[in-house]
Amino acid sequence: MDQHALHCLQEDIKKYLEKYLSQKVYSAAGLAVSSRFKEHLRDVFISVGRSGEQDDEEVDETTIFDLASLTKPLVTLPSVLHLLDMGKISWNEPLDSLLERSLGDPFSRVDLYSLLCHCSGFAAHRKYWEKLISLEGKSKKEWLLNKILQEKSEYKKGTSHLYSDVGYILLGYVVEIKSGLDLDDYWEKNIAEPVGVEKTLFFNPQKKQRKVGGLVSTGYCSWSKEPLTGLVHDENCRALGGVAGHAGLFGSLQGVLKLCQEYLHLYHHRKSRLPFSSETFARAAARVGESDWSCGFSMVSPAGSSSGRYFSKKSIGHLGFTGVSFWIDVDKEVVVSLLTNRVKQGPGMEGIRKVRPLLHDAVMRCLTGKKNPPAEPGDK
């Protein structure tokens, strides 16, 4: 990233973020870009808006966002990959072995691989929270596991791909059963602390006895009416206590960017602080057939990708319901993370769906020096 690209990002991308802020796509947003320059990755952070229930603090690279489904590739996936490298589980291990219990059809045929790449047959989402909020303590997790295993299959394993929160909730259970630790504890000890992101990525920020940046609000709880400022927006995760395999992670641009950079190092067989091999990660990052998924990441789709037009085909990324995302172009060695609180503005997703690809295109134009149309987001 040369000085021209740096200036373009700091000036042009800031204007774009402010434009979408004025259009009320979000009330808080930050964008981080990391690009290889000579032998090093160079980082840029751009932020707009204010955080908190009362919009009381300016957003910056330390501000804490609800990362929603980024929990899947940033917590659950690396925890599973660590267990794989230690030989405690295997790629094709069936679900009954992973959960250490007898299962009937159809889920006795589900395995780790199919859960990771969203082709297991499990539903996309269920409103488990409606029952969970009436339960106490450990009975919540016991009830939820039993309930999931009573679900009907949506399709035969391996015949389709359906993005599934339910499948990743189960993967959270797998980590806990095979490690003997709670998911958040296992991840913090084995992933976050070695990488050095335990202070910038974490669960349940309201309970943490550590100084963090401002907390971004995502609205109000549907049953308690509490402000969701440091409380996870996802209702199933919130009803469970804030930790699950599909959601619950909070963090800053600094934390997301750092962990994504470690993934980039692993992909290129460079030294990484992550405790699993480049070979294991390569399998997780490889596209599954003709789908838009790998074992843990979203892949660039032929048309309409949230990554825009300029990310290479091998790029890996993920989106989160609260309006967050990251994309890693492994060929160009570019990482872009966009964190917002778009859900605070209402249920509509049209704004963030428009913003994501346009912002990624603008970033890539800055990095390459090309001024391809559209020169302004949304212009034709």
Residue pairs with C-beta under 8 A, 6 or more apart in sequence:
1 9
1 33
1 35
1 36
1 37
1 42
1 44
1 367
2 37
4 369
5 35
5 366
5 367
5 369
6 42
6 44
8 365
8 366
9 33
9 44
9 46
9 363
9 366
9 367
10 44
10 46
12 362
12 366
13 31
13 33
13 46
13 359
13 362
13 363
13 366
14 46
14 48
16 358
16 359
16 362
16 377
17 29
17 31
17 46
17 47
17 48
17 359
18 48
19 377
20 26
20 29
20 351
20 355
21 27
21 29
21 48
21 49
23 351
24 345
24 351
25 323
25 340
25 342
25 345
25 351
25 352
25 355
26 49
26 323
26 340
26 341
26 342
26 344
26 345
26 351
26 352
27 49
27 50
27 55
27 217
27 341
27 344
27 345
28 48
28 49
28 50
28 51
28 55
28 59
28 63
28 65
28 216
28 217
28 340
28 341
28 344
29 47
29 48
29 49
29 59
29 323
29 338
29 339
29 340
29 341
30 45
30 46
30 47
30 48
30 59
30 60
30 61
30 63
30 65
30 252
30 253
30 338
30 339
30 340
31 45
31 46
31 47
31 253
31 336
31 337
31 338
31 339
31 359
31 363
32 43
32 44
32 45
32 46
32 61
32 253
32 254
32 256
32 257
32 335
32 336
32 337
33 43
33 44
33 46
33 334
33 335
33 336
33 363
33 367
34 41
34 42
34 43
34 44
34 257
34 260
34 261
34 334
34 335
34 336
35 41
35 42
35 332
35 333
35 334
35 335
35 367
36 42
36 333
36 334
41 261
41 264
41 333
41 335
43 257
45 60
45 61
45 253
45 254
47 58
47 59
47 60
47 61
47 63
47 253
48 59
49 55
49 58
49 59
50 56
50 57
50 58
50 59
51 57
51 58
51 59
51 63
51 64
51 213
51 214
51 215
51 216
51 217
52 214
52 215
52 216
52 217
52 229
53 217
53 227
53 229
56 214
57 63
57 214
58 214
59 214
59 216
60 213
61 252
61 253
61 254
62 200
62 212
62 213
62 214
62 252
62 254
63 213
63 214
63 215
63 216
63 252
63 253
64 205
64 212
64 213
64 214
64 215
64 216
64 230
64 250
64 251
64 252
65 216
65 250
65 251
65 252
65 322
65 324
65 339
65 340
65 341
66 216
66 218
66 228
66 232
66 233
66 250
66 320
66 322
66 324
66 341
67 74
67 201
67 249
67 250
67 251
67 256
67 320
67 322
67 324
67 339
68 233
68 234
68 247
68 249
68 320
68 321
68 322
68 324
69 165
69 246
69 247
69 318
69 319
69 320
69 321
70 249
70 251
70 256
70 318
70 320
70 324
70 325
70 326
71 168
71 244
71 245
71 246
71 247
71 248
71 249
71 320
72 168
72 245
72 246
72 296
72 318
73 296
73 297
73 318
74 201
74 249
74 251
74 256
74 259
75 183
75 184
75 187
75 191
75 245
75 248
75 249
76 168
76 171
76 172
76 175
76 183
76 245
76 246
76 296
77 116
77 284
77 295
77 296
77 297
78 187
78 191
78 274
78 276
79 175
79 179
79 183
79 186
79 187
79 190
79 191
80 89
80 112
80 116
80 171
80 174
80 175
80 296
81 276
81 280
81 281
81 284
82 190
82 191
82 275
82 276
83 89
83 174
83 175
83 178
83 179
84 90
84 91
84 276
84 280
85 275
85 276
85 277
85 280
88 178
88 179
89 98
89 112
89 174
89 178
90 112
91 111
91 112
91 113
91 283
92 111
92 112
92 113
93 111
93 112
94 108
94 109
94 110
94 111
95 103
95 107
95 108
95 110
95 111
95 115
95 170
96 102
96 103
96 108
98 111
98 112
98 174
98 177
98 178
99 145
99 149
99 170
99 173
99 174
99 177
100 177
103 149
106 121
106 153
106 156
106 157
107 120
107 121
107 122
107 149
107 153
109 157
110 120
110 121
110 122
110 157
112 174
113 295
114 120
114 121
114 157
114 158
115 122
115 167
115 168
115 170
115 171
115 174
116 171
116 284
116 295
116 296
117 161
117 288
117 291
117 293
117 294
117 295
117 296
118 161
118 162
118 163
118 164
118 167
118 293
119 157
119 158
119 159
119 160
119 161
119 162
119 288
119 291
119 293
120 157
120 164
120 167
121 153
121 154
121 155
121 156
121 157
122 148
122 151
122 153
122 154
122 162
122 164
122 166
122 167
122 170
123 151
123 154
123 162
123 164
123 166
124 154
124 162
124 163
124 164
124 165
124 166
125 164
125 165
125 166
126 148
126 151
126 166
126 236
127 235
127 236
128 144
128 147
128 236
128 239
129 235
129 236
129 238
129 239
131 143
131 147
132 140
132 143
132 144
132 236
132 239
132 240
133 223
133 239
135 143
140 239
140 240
140 241
141 173
141 240
144 169
144 240
145 170
145 173
148 166
148 169
148 170
151 166
154 162
155 162
161 288
161 291
161 292
161 293
163 293
165 236
165 246
165 247
166 246
168 245
168 246
169 236
169 244
169 245
169 246
170 245
171 245
172 183
172 243
172 244
172 245
172 246
173 245
175 183
175 186
175 187
175 245
176 182
176 183
176 186
179 186
181 189
182 243
183 243
183 244
183 245
184 202
184 203
184 204
184 243
184 248
188 198
188 202
190 275
191 274
191 275
192 198
192 201
192 202
194 273
194 274
194 275
195 258
195 259
195 262
195 273
195 274
196 258
196 273
197 251
197 255
197 258
197 259
199 210
199 212
199 255
200 251
200 252
200 254
200 255
200 258
201 249
201 250
201 251
201 252
201 255
201 256
201 259
202 208
202 249
202 250
202 251
203 242
203 243
203 248
203 249
203 250
204 230
204 232
204 241
204 242
204 243
204 248
204 250
205 212
205 215
205 230
205 250
206 230
206 231
207 242
213 252
215 229
215 230
215 250
216 229
216 341
217 227
217 228
217 229
217 341
217 344
218 228
218 229
218 233
218 322
218 341
218 343
218 344
219 227
219 228
219 233
219 343
219 344
220 226
220 227
220 228
221 227
221 228
221 231
221 238
222 235
230 250
231 238
231 242
232 238
232 242
232 247
232 248
232 250
233 247
233 321
233 322
233 343
234 244
234 246
234 247
234 248
234 321
236 244
236 246
236 247
237 243
237 244
237 246
237 247
237 248
242 248
252 339
253 337
253 339
256 326
256 337
256 339
257 335
257 337
260 326
260 328
260 335
260 337
261 335
262 272
262 273
262 274
263 274
263 281
263 285
263 316
263 328
264 328
264 330
264 333
264 335
265 271
265 272
266 272
266 274
266 276
266 277
266 278
266 281
267 278
267 281
267 282
267 285
267 328
267 330
268 278
268 330
268 333
269 278
272 278
274 281
283 295
284 294
284 295
284 296
284 297
285 294
285 295
285 296
285 297
285 314
285 316
285 330
286 294
286 295
287 293
287 294
287 299
287 314
288 294
288 295
291 299
292 298
292 299
292 300
292 301
293 299
294 316
297 316
297 317
297 318
298 306
298 316
298 317
298 318
298 319
299 313
299 314
299 315
299 316
299 317
300 307
300 311
300 312
300 313
300 314
300 315
300 317
304 357
305 311
305 357
306 317
306 319
306 325
306 327
306 353
306 356
306 357
306 360
307 315
307 317
307 327
307 356
307 357
307 360
308 356
308 357
308 358
308 359
308 360
308 361
308 364
309 357
309 361
309 364
310 360
310 361
310 364
310 365
310 368
311 317
311 327
311 329
311 332
311 334
311 360
311 364
312 329
312 330
312 331
312 332
314 329
314 330
314 331
315 327
315 328
315 329
315 330
315 331
316 327
316 328
316 330
317 325
317 326
317 327
317 328
318 325
318 326
319 325
319 356
321 343
322 340
322 341
322 342
322 343
323 338
323 339
323 340
323 341
323 342
323 343
323 352
324 337
324 338
324 339
324 340
325 337
325 338
325 356
326 335
326 336
326 337
326 338
327 335
327 336
327 337
327 360
328 334
328 335
329 335
332 367
334 363
334 364
334 367
336 359
336 360
336 363
338 355
338 356
338 359
340 352
342 349
342 351
342 352
345 351
354 378
355 377
358 374
358 377
358 378
359 377
361 374
361 377
362 377
365 371
365 372
373 379
373 380
374 380
